[in-house]
Amino acid sequence: MEVDSITVLGVPTSAGSHHAGMERAPAFLRTLGLVERLQEHIAVVDAGDTPVAAHRPLGVGVICRDLERVTSVVREVASRIARIADSGSTPLVIGGDCTITLGVVAGLIQRYPHLGLVYFDGDADLSVPEDHGSGVLDTMGMSHLLGHVDNALSRVGGRYPMLREEDVALFGYHPVELAPRHAVWLDSCRAHRFPITGMRGDPTGAAERALAALHAHDRPILIHFDVDVIDSGDMPIANFPHFNGGLTAREAFECLGILLAAPQVTGIVVTEINPTHDVKGRLLASWLGGFTDAIRGV
Ligand SMILES: [Mn+2]
């Protein structure tokens, strides 16, 4: 990462999730000194937060929960990110649920049409409304980015689909979380696949292979970092738990350090932190230390 400055944008939304809580993350991390800690290592512009959008109940049988509201948040993120990218600063977006990454991609591809995405996440987020599952949109982010779903949300980016399969590295998903249909699709897709079960005790080596697969040495790269890739047995801060089979926090930050060392990191998104799981903030203080170290190391 060779950047002059980072612009912090909070996106306090849990509209795309299955309950409230994540909308508190940007303010909580600011209280713990997010901006000041980053400023010890790099120039920081604080762009503030977008309006709060907390999860709300919408009744039984909804296959695409709060689509209009999620789309509105994502459009706002896209517009803010496009402006930050034009300013020459690198956005660091603090969510919020995983749907915010759609807005970051939509904003960045206006300036960087050849954007590659490292989706560092405990899930592949390949659900679609027709699964008739929870209807929760933050389980459907990748499906929207790749055009498996055609709706207002997947068309926020000025092109459809926003990304091609080969522009994406799915890094850290656990196969046990995959529906059988998604596993079949993954087997034959052109996305670069790095399931956690295939890292064979060498997650940082896998991170290097993910960057190589995306040709990250000569293209702009967005790093999406869902904290649910960290095993809940080690650091239970994610909105939805992933026990047994995740990375330790230390391994996750080592991987993040490798990913952030890509020469053209044009954005970082942090998602799924739920501070209501850590009311005293001890875990999140530790998380913040690891996160700022990963940024400092590059
Ligand atoms: Mn996830």
Boltz pocket constraint, residues with backbone or C-beta under 6 A from the ligand:
constraints:
  - pocket:
      binder: B
      contacts: [[A, 98], [A, 121], [A, 122], [A, 123], [A, 138], [A, 226], [A, 228], [A, 229], [A, 272]]
      max_distance: 6.0
